[in-house]
Amino acid sequence: PTEAALLVAAAKANLQKASLQEQHPRVQEIPFSSERKRMSVVVQEEGSYRVYVKGSAELVLEQCGRIQKSGTWQELSEADRQAILGANNRLAGQGIRVLGVATQELQRIPENLEEIERNLVWLGLVGMYDPPRPEAREAVARCRQAGIRTLMITGDHQLTAIAIARELGILDSEGQAKMLRTADANVLRTADAIDGRTLSRLSFEELLETVQRVNVYARVAPEHKLRIVQALQKQNQFVAMTGDGVNDAPALRQADIGIAMGITGTDVSKEASDMVLLDDNFATIVAAIEEGRVVYSNIRRFVKYILGSNIGEVLTVAAAPLLGLEDVPLTPLQILWMNLVTDGLPALALAMEPAEPGVMQRPPFNPKESIFAQGLGAYMVRIGVVFAISTILMMAIVEAYIPHWRTMVFTTLCIAQMGHALAVRSNDKLTIELNPFSNPYLLGAVLTTLLLQLALLYVPFLRDFFGTEELTLTELLICLGFSTVVMVWVDLEKLYRRWRQGSRQTP
């Protein structure tokens, strides 16, 4: 992008690359690197050569001893240096990426190519503005709401980085006001931003303290990126790192999640990363985070539903001998039916549950914690016990009066799981507050399972195959009544959590 912008600027000045290359063919090149922060080329002229250098304005200026003014070369004075640095800072403060340009005439090409970058003639500054994508600021704000801290690590001038960071919301409006000038006139430091020279002087212990408060790092070298990632990880932070260059590979590999750019990224950076961002858009990362949270929440719903229901089934079957019953309430075929149909279909549909409204307003889960953390393990045991108690209570009541009580137990367990599936959709909203059509897959799975369950009771050949018996309307209503206990219990837990949260917020 930088090279393309320079070509456009040259074309506007009626300088065409093709004709210049024909008149002054390139004979040598020193490529750009993150350490040198500049690039040089040597072109051939009549009887001599000329070197052109572009790169970081401060570093190119350090290699200059003269300056071109009104078409003549003059000695570069200290006043000239300060004027150039001042202009550089003013442009950088507006969020403009600034390059310094210099030249030098050569009679011969030295063996050590870096000698051509000494005693250069300063030509001037080139500024270009690369505005952030419109959706980037919103993406940074969503990260902040989600408890995710966004850092900017760039090779640009510190003032450019600060201006862009303020525009994106990475720095607050006071970031620029806090800026101080250190003893080194060319090293700027703020309460929120530091540059690579300052980073190089910090010990690892000092860096550990710095990364807690600094959000912007400018003029950094590849080793600085690696140190920043390591310092954040030392503080038990989970780090996702983006990069596109070869020199980003160590930091991408070190990060917990390395994200390479798919368009501008090098093959080395892609190989070192865990994933590749195809559109090079930061907002896509935030969208992926949201999608990941939805998937993880749905996995937890799946586990809550499956294991909570299964614990209830196991306890119900195990309780039969304790009640003095000679027969097990469920046959193996009925247990298989519950595992494959009444467990399976709603559980798969729960995986399609859309995102809850506050999914990006909560802090992230600890990636090292068990999936049963956050009270999930206790919930499954608790719901399993409620499942079992309601079914066992019904079994104890009807066993002495209704010959086909086993069919009622089987039906109660199956219908109760449907109520559990509907209630477990949200951790906060009551079942009646949820839009049943927001997840049509679950609605379809619940209705289909209920119809299949009724078919097992009232279709003769299915009734014979599964060992069930036809229930009267009263018996079916009894099953339905005991089946709602689990759904009501889950909603009562939600109301209790609301009451607890409300009482904590009340002064």
C-alpha positions as CSV (number, residue, x, y, z in Angstrom):
1,P,0.0,0.0,0.0
2,T,2.8,2.4,0.8
3,E,4.5,1.8,-2.6
4,A,1.2,2.2,-4.4
5,A,0.6,5.5,-2.7
6,L,4.0,6.8,-3.7
7,L,3.4,5.8,-7.3
8,V,0.1,7.7,-7.4
9,A,1.8,10.7,-5.9
10,A,4.5,10.5,-8.5
11,A,2.0,10.2,-11.3
12,K,0.2,13.3,-10.1
13,A,3.6,15.1,-10.5
14,N,3.9,13.7,-14.0
15,L,6.6,11.3,-13.1
16,Q,6.0,7.9,-14.7
17,K,7.7,4.8,-13.3
18,A,8.2,3.1,-16.6
19,S,10.0,6.0,-18.3
20,L,12.2,6.6,-15.2
21,Q,13.2,3.0,-15.0
22,E,14.2,3.1,-18.7
23,Q,16.3,6.2,-18.2
24,H,17.8,5.2,-14.8
25,P,17.9,1.4,-14.5
26,R,18.1,0.0,-11.0
27,V,21.4,-1.8,-10.3
28,Q,21.4,-2.4,-6.5
29,E,18.9,-2.5,-3.7
30,I,18.9,-2.7,0.1
31,P,15.4,-3.9,1.0
32,F,13.3,-2.5,3.8
33,S,13.6,-4.2,7.2
34,S,11.9,-3.6,10.6
35,E,15.3,-3.1,12.2
36,R,16.6,-0.5,9.6
37,K,13.2,1.0,8.9
38,R,14.4,2.3,5.5
39,M,15.0,1.1,2.0
40,S,17.6,2.2,-0.5
41,V,18.1,1.7,-4.3
42,V,21.0,2.5,-6.6
43,V,20.2,3.6,-10.1
44,Q,22.5,4.3,-13.0
45,E,23.1,7.7,-14.5
46,E,25.4,9.0,-17.2
47,G,28.9,8.2,-15.9
48,S,27.9,7.7,-12.3
49,Y,25.3,6.3,-10.0
50,R,22.7,7.8,-7.6
51,V,21.2,6.3,-4.4
52,Y,17.7,7.1,-3.3
53,V,16.6,6.4,0.3
54,K,13.2,6.4,1.9
55,G,12.0,5.4,5.3
56,S,11.5,6.6,8.9
57,A,12.0,10.3,8.7
58,E,14.1,10.4,12.0
59,L,16.4,7.6,11.0
60,V,16.9,8.8,7.4
61,L,17.6,12.3,8.8
62,E,20.3,10.8,11.0
63,Q,22.2,9.7,7.9
64,C,22.0,13.2,6.2
65,G,24.7,15.8,6.3
66,R,23.4,18.1,3.7
67,I,20.0,19.4,2.5
68,Q,18.6,20.4,-0.9
69,K,17.3,24.0,-0.9
70,S,16.2,25.8,-4.1
71,G,18.0,23.2,-6.2
72,T,21.3,23.5,-4.4
73,W,23.0,21.3,-1.8
74,Q,23.8,23.1,1.5
75,E,25.1,22.1,4.9
76,L,22.4,20.6,7.1
77,S,22.2,22.8,10.2
78,E,20.8,22.0,13.6
79,A,18.0,24.5,12.9
80,D,17.2,22.6,9.7
81,R,17.1,19.3,11.7
82,Q,14.7,20.7,14.3
83,A,12.5,22.2,11.6
84,I,12.3,18.9,9.8
85,L,11.5,17.0,13.0
86,G,8.9,19.6,13.9
87,A,7.2,19.2,10.5
88,N,7.4,15.4,10.9
89,N,5.7,15.6,14.3
90,R,3.0,17.9,13.1
91,L,2.1,15.6,10.2
92,A,2.3,12.5,12.4
93,G,0.1,14.1,15.0
94,Q,-2.6,14.3,12.3
95,G,-2.5,10.5,11.9
96,I,-0.4,10.8,8.7
97,R,2.3,8.2,7.9
98,V,5.4,10.2,7.1
99,L,8.5,9.1,5.1
100,G,11.8,10.8,4.8
101,V,13.4,10.9,1.4
102,A,17.2,11.5,0.7
103,T,19.7,11.0,-2.1
104,Q,23.4,10.9,-2.8
105,E,25.6,10.8,-6.0
106,L,28.1,7.9,-6.2
107,Q,31.1,7.5,-8.5
108,R,31.2,3.8,-7.8
109,I,29.2,1.3,-5.8
110,P,31.1,0.3,-2.6
111,E,31.4,-3.4,-1.6
112,N,29.6,-2.7,1.7
113,L,26.3,-1.4,0.4
114,E,25.3,0.2,3.7
115,E,28.1,2.8,3.1
116,I,25.9,4.3,0.4
117,E,23.5,5.5,3.1
118,R,26.0,7.9,4.7
119,N,26.3,11.7,4.3
120,L,23.0,11.8,2.4
121,V,21.3,14.9,1.0
122,W,17.9,15.5,2.6
123,L,15.2,16.1,0.0
124,G,12.0,16.3,2.1
125,L,9.0,14.5,3.7
126,V,6.2,12.5,2.0
127,G,3.0,12.1,4.0
128,M,0.1,9.7,3.3
129,Y,-3.1,9.1,5.2
130,D,-4.4,5.6,5.5
131,P,-7.8,6.0,7.3
132,P,-9.0,3.2,9.5
133,R,-11.9,1.2,8.2
134,P,-15.3,2.7,9.3
135,E,-16.2,-0.4,11.2
136,A,-12.9,-0.5,13.1
137,R,-13.9,2.0,15.9
138,E,-17.1,0.1,16.6
139,A,-15.1,-3.2,16.7
140,V,-12.7,-1.7,19.3
141,A,-15.7,-0.5,21.4
142,R,-17.3,-3.9,21.2
143,C,-14.0,-5.5,22.4
144,R,-14.0,-3.1,25.4
145,Q,-17.6,-4.1,26.3
146,A,-16.6,-7.7,26.0
147,G,-13.7,-7.4,28.4
148,I,-11.1,-7.6,25.7
149,R,-8.2,-5.1,25.7
150,T,-7.0,-3.9,22.4
151,L,-3.3,-2.9,21.9
152,M,-1.7,-1.2,18.9
153,I,1.8,-2.3,18.0
154,T,3.1,-0.5,15.0
155,G,6.3,0.5,13.2
156,D,4.8,4.0,12.5
157,H,5.8,7.2,14.3
158,Q,4.5,7.5,17.8
159,L,2.4,10.5,17.1
160,T,0.8,8.8,14.1
161,A,0.1,5.8,16.3
162,I,-1.4,8.0,19.0
163,A,-3.6,9.9,16.5
164,I,-4.9,6.7,15.0
165,A,-5.4,5.1,18.4
166,R,-7.5,8.0,19.5
167,E,-9.5,7.9,16.4
168,L,-10.2,4.2,17.0
169,G,-10.9,4.6,20.7
170,I,-7.9,2.6,21.8
171,L,-6.7,5.7,23.6
172,D,-8.9,8.1,25.5
173,S,-9.1,11.8,24.6
174,E,-6.5,12.6,27.3
175,G,-3.8,10.4,25.7
176,Q,-2.3,13.3,23.7
177,A,-2.4,15.7,26.7
178,K,-0.4,13.3,28.8
179,M,2.5,13.2,26.3
180,L,5.9,14.2,27.7
181,R,9.2,14.7,26.0
182,T,12.1,12.8,27.5
183,A,15.8,13.8,27.7
184,D,16.2,12.3,24.2
185,A,14.5,14.9,22.0
186,N,13.5,12.3,19.5
187,V,11.9,9.9,22.0
188,L,8.4,10.6,23.0
189,R,6.6,8.9,25.9
190,T,3.1,9.1,27.2
191,A,1.1,7.5,29.9
192,D,-0.6,5.4,27.2
193,A,2.1,5.1,24.5
194,I,5.8,4.4,24.3
195,D,8.2,3.8,21.4
196,G,10.7,1.1,20.6
197,R,13.7,3.0,22.0
198,T,12.0,3.2,25.4
199,L,11.0,-0.4,25.2
200,S,14.6,-1.4,24.6
201,R,15.7,0.2,27.8
202,L,13.1,-1.6,30.0
203,S,14.0,-4.7,31.9
204,F,11.5,-7.5,31.8
205,E,10.2,-6.6,35.3
206,E,9.7,-3.0,34.1
207,L,8.0,-4.3,31.0
208,L,5.6,-6.4,33.1
209,E,4.5,-3.1,34.8
210,T,4.4,-1.2,31.5
211,V,2.1,-3.6,29.6
212,Q,-0.5,-3.2,32.3
213,R,-1.2,0.4,31.4
214,V,0.3,1.1,27.9
215,N,-2.0,0.4,24.9
216,V,0.1,1.8,22.1
217,Y,3.6,0.8,21.0
218,A,5.3,2.7,18.1
219,R,8.5,2.3,16.1
220,V,8.8,-1.2,17.5
221,A,11.2,-3.9,16.3
222,P,10.2,-7.6,15.9
223,E,11.8,-8.5,19.2
224,H,9.7,-5.9,21.0
225,K,6.5,-7.6,19.7
226,L,7.7,-10.9,21.1
227,R,8.6,-9.4,24.5
228,I,5.2,-7.7,24.8
229,V,3.4,-10.9,24.1
230,Q,5.6,-12.8,26.6
231,A,5.0,-10.1,29.3
232,L,1.2,-10.2,28.8
233,Q,1.3,-14.0,29.0
234,K,3.4,-13.8,32.2
235,Q,0.5,-12.0,33.8
236,N,-1.9,-14.8,32.8
237,Q,-3.4,-12.8,29.9
238,F,-4.7,-14.7,26.9
239,V,-3.1,-13.0,23.9
240,A,-4.3,-13.0,20.3
241,M,-1.7,-11.4,18.0
242,T,-2.2,-10.2,14.4
243,G,0.7,-9.8,11.9
244,D,1.6,-10.0,8.3
245,G,5.4,-9.9,7.9
246,V,8.2,-12.4,8.2
247,N,9.4,-10.7,11.3
248,D,6.0,-11.1,13.0
249,A,6.4,-14.9,12.9
250,P,8.0,-15.3,16.4
251,A,5.3,-13.2,18.1
252,L,2.5,-15.0,16.1
253,R,4.0,-18.3,17.2
254,Q,4.3,-17.2,20.8
255,A,0.8,-15.8,21.1
256,D,-2.0,-18.0,22.3
257,I,-3.8,-17.3,19.0
258,G,-1.7,-16.1,16.1
259,I,-3.8,-14.4,13.4
260,A,-2.1,-13.8,10.0
261,M,-3.4,-11.4,7.3
262,G,-4.7,-13.3,4.3
263,I,-4.3,-10.6,1.7
264,T,-1.0,-8.8,2.8
265,G,0.4,-11.6,4.9
266,T,3.5,-13.5,4.0
267,D,3.6,-17.3,3.7
268,V,5.9,-17.4,6.8
269,S,3.4,-15.4,8.9
270,K,0.6,-17.7,7.8
271,E,2.5,-20.8,8.6
272,A,3.3,-19.5,12.1
273,S,-0.3,-18.6,12.8
274,D,-3.2,-20.5,14.1
275,M,-5.7,-18.9,11.7
276,V,-5.7,-16.6,8.7
277,L,-7.9,-13.5,8.3
278,L,-9.0,-13.6,4.7
279,D,-10.2,-10.0,4.5
280,D,-7.5,-8.4,6.7
281,N,-10.3,-6.7,8.7
282,F,-10.1,-6.3,12.5
283,A,-13.9,-6.2,12.7
284,T,-13.9,-9.8,11.4
285,I,-11.9,-10.9,14.4
286,V,-14.5,-9.3,16.7
287,A,-17.3,-11.1,14.7
288,A,-15.4,-14.4,15.1
289,I,-15.1,-13.8,18.9
290,E,-18.8,-13.3,19.1
291,E,-19.4,-16.4,17.0
292,G,-17.0,-18.3,19.2
293,R,-18.9,-17.2,22.3
294,V,-22.2,-18.3,20.8
295,V,-20.7,-21.7,19.9
296,Y,-19.2,-22.2,23.4
297,S,-22.5,-21.1,25.1
298,N,-24.4,-23.6,22.9
299,I,-22.0,-26.4,23.8
300,R,-22.7,-25.6,27.5
301,R,-26.4,-25.7,26.8
302,F,-26.0,-29.1,25.0
303,V,-24.1,-30.5,28.0
304,K,-26.6,-29.0,30.6
305,Y,-29.4,-30.6,28.7
306,I,-28.0,-34.0,28.0
307,L,-26.2,-34.7,31.3
308,G,-28.8,-33.1,33.5
309,S,-31.6,-35.2,31.8
310,N,-29.5,-38.4,31.9
311,I,-28.7,-38.0,35.6
312,G,-32.4,-37.8,36.2
313,E,-33.1,-40.9,34.2
314,V,-30.3,-42.9,36.0
315,L,-31.6,-41.9,39.4
316,T,-35.2,-42.8,38.4
317,V,-34.2,-46.3,37.3
318,A,-31.9,-46.8,40.3
319,A,-34.7,-45.7,42.7
320,A,-37.1,-48.5,41.7
321,P,-35.6,-51.2,43.9
322,L,-35.4,-48.8,46.8
323,L,-39.2,-48.3,46.5
324,G,-39.7,-52.1,46.6
325,L,-40.7,-52.4,43.0
326,E,-39.9,-55.7,41.4
327,D,-39.9,-54.4,37.8
328,V,-37.5,-51.8,36.3
329,P,-39.7,-48.8,35.1
330,L,-37.9,-48.6,31.7
331,T,-37.1,-51.3,29.2
332,P,-33.7,-51.2,27.4
333,L,-35.5,-50.3,24.2
334,Q,-37.2,-47.4,25.9
335,I,-33.9,-46.2,27.3
336,L,-32.4,-46.4,23.8
337,W,-35.4,-44.3,22.5
338,M,-34.8,-41.6,25.0
339,N,-31.0,-41.5,24.3
340,L,-31.4,-41.3,20.5
341,V,-34.6,-39.3,20.0
342,T,-35.8,-37.4,23.1
343,D,-32.2,-36.6,24.1
344,G,-30.7,-36.3,20.6
345,L,-33.0,-34.2,18.5
346,P,-33.5,-31.3,21.0
347,A,-29.8,-31.4,22.0
348,L,-28.7,-30.9,18.3
349,A,-31.3,-28.1,17.9
350,L,-29.9,-26.3,21.0
351,A,-26.6,-26.1,19.1
352,M,-28.4,-23.8,16.7
353,E,-29.5,-21.3,19.4
354,P,-28.8,-17.7,18.2
355,A,-26.7,-15.3,20.3
356,E,-28.2,-13.8,23.4
357,P,-28.3,-10.0,23.5
358,G,-25.6,-9.7,26.1
359,V,-23.1,-12.2,24.7
360,M,-20.6,-9.4,24.0
361,Q,-21.3,-7.5,27.2
362,R,-19.8,-10.1,29.5
363,P,-16.2,-10.7,30.4
364,P,-14.5,-13.7,28.6
365,F,-14.4,-17.1,30.3
366,N,-11.0,-18.4,31.5
367,P,-9.8,-20.6,28.6
368,K,-8.1,-22.9,31.1
369,E,-11.2,-23.6,33.1
370,S,-13.3,-26.8,32.8
371,I,-16.5,-26.7,30.7
372,F,-18.2,-27.7,34.0
373,A,-17.1,-24.5,35.7
374,Q,-19.3,-21.4,36.2
375,G,-21.8,-23.6,38.2
376,L,-22.5,-26.0,35.3
377,G,-21.5,-29.2,37.2
378,A,-23.7,-28.3,40.2
379,Y,-26.6,-27.4,37.9
380,M,-26.5,-30.8,36.2
381,V,-26.6,-32.6,39.5
382,R,-29.3,-30.3,40.9
383,I,-31.5,-30.7,37.8
384,G,-30.9,-34.4,37.7
385,V,-32.2,-34.7,41.3
386,V,-35.2,-32.6,40.5
387,F,-35.9,-34.7,37.4
388,A,-35.7,-37.9,39.5
389,I,-37.7,-36.6,42.5
390,S,-40.7,-35.5,40.4
391,T,-40.7,-38.8,38.4
392,I,-40.2,-41.0,41.4
393,L,-42.9,-39.2,43.3
394,M,-45.3,-39.8,40.4
395,M,-44.2,-43.4,40.2
396,A,-44.8,-43.9,43.9
397,I,-48.3,-42.5,43.7
398,V,-49.6,-44.2,40.6
399,E,-47.8,-47.6,40.9
400,A,-50.5,-49.0,43.3
401,Y,-53.5,-47.7,41.2
402,I,-52.5,-47.9,37.5
403,P,-51.3,-51.1,36.0
404,H,-49.4,-49.4,33.2
405,W,-47.5,-47.0,35.5
406,R,-44.3,-47.9,33.6
407,T,-45.6,-46.2,30.5
408,M,-46.5,-43.2,32.6
409,V,-42.9,-43.0,33.9
410,F,-41.5,-43.4,30.4
411,T,-43.8,-40.6,29.1
412,T,-43.1,-38.3,32.0
413,L,-39.4,-38.5,31.5
414,C,-39.7,-37.9,27.7
415,I,-42.0,-34.9,28.1
416,A,-40.0,-33.4,31.0
417,Q,-36.9,-33.4,28.7
418,M,-38.8,-31.2,26.2
419,G,-39.7,-28.7,28.9
420,H,-36.0,-28.8,30.0
421,A,-34.9,-28.1,26.5
422,L,-37.1,-25.0,26.2
423,A,-36.1,-23.7,29.6
424,V,-32.3,-24.2,29.1
425,R,-32.2,-21.9,26.1
426,S,-31.4,-18.8,28.2
427,N,-29.5,-18.4,31.5
428,D,-31.5,-15.2,32.4
429,K,-34.8,-15.0,30.5
430,L,-37.8,-17.0,31.6
431,T,-39.2,-19.6,29.2
432,I,-42.3,-17.5,28.6
433,E,-40.1,-14.4,27.8
434,L,-38.3,-16.2,25.0
435,N,-39.4,-16.0,21.4
436,P,-40.2,-19.6,20.4
437,F,-39.6,-18.8,16.8
438,S,-36.1,-17.4,17.3
439,N,-34.8,-21.0,17.1
440,P,-37.1,-22.8,14.7
441,Y,-34.9,-25.9,14.8
442,L,-35.6,-26.4,18.6
443,L,-39.3,-25.7,18.2
444,G,-39.5,-28.3,15.4
445,A,-37.4,-30.8,17.3
446,V,-39.7,-30.5,20.4
447,L,-42.9,-30.8,18.4
448,T,-41.6,-33.7,16.4
449,T,-40.4,-35.5,19.5
450,L,-43.7,-35.0,21.3
451,L,-45.6,-36.3,18.2
452,L,-43.3,-39.3,18.1
453,Q,-43.8,-40.0,21.8
454,L,-47.6,-39.9,21.3
455,A,-47.2,-42.3,18.4
456,L,-45.5,-44.8,20.7
457,L,-48.7,-44.7,22.9
458,Y,-51.4,-44.7,20.3
459,V,-50.1,-46.4,17.2
460,P,-50.7,-50.1,17.8
461,F,-47.6,-51.6,16.1
462,L,-45.3,-49.0,17.7
463,R,-46.9,-49.7,21.1
464,D,-46.3,-53.4,20.7
465,F,-42.7,-52.9,19.6
466,F,-41.7,-50.5,22.5
467,G,-43.8,-52.3,25.1
468,T,-46.0,-49.3,26.0
469,E,-49.7,-49.1,26.7
470,E,-52.4,-46.6,25.7
471,L,-52.9,-43.8,28.3
472,T,-56.2,-42.2,29.0
473,L,-56.5,-38.4,28.8
474,T,-56.4,-38.1,32.6
475,E,-53.2,-40.3,32.8
476,L,-51.6,-38.2,30.0
477,L,-52.5,-35.0,31.9
478,I,-50.9,-36.4,35.1
479,C,-47.7,-37.1,33.1
480,L,-47.8,-33.6,31.7
481,G,-48.3,-32.1,35.1
482,F,-45.3,-33.9,36.7
483,S,-43.2,-33.1,33.5
484,T,-43.5,-29.4,34.0
485,V,-41.7,-29.5,37.4
486,V,-38.3,-29.4,35.8
487,M,-39.1,-26.4,33.5
488,V,-40.7,-24.5,36.5
489,W,-37.7,-25.3,38.7
490,V,-35.3,-23.9,36.0
491,D,-37.3,-20.7,35.7
492,L,-37.4,-20.3,39.5
493,E,-33.6,-20.5,39.6
494,K,-33.6,-17.7,37.0
495,L,-35.9,-15.6,39.2
496,Y,-33.7,-16.2,42.2
497,R,-30.6,-15.1,40.3
498,R,-32.4,-11.9,39.3
499,W,-33.4,-11.2,42.9
500,R,-29.8,-11.8,44.0
501,Q,-28.4,-9.5,41.4
502,G,-31.0,-6.8,42.2
503,S,-30.2,-7.0,45.9
504,R,-26.5,-6.6,45.2
505,Q,-27.0,-3.5,43.1
506,T,-29.3,-1.9,45.7
507,P,-27.3,0.5,47.8
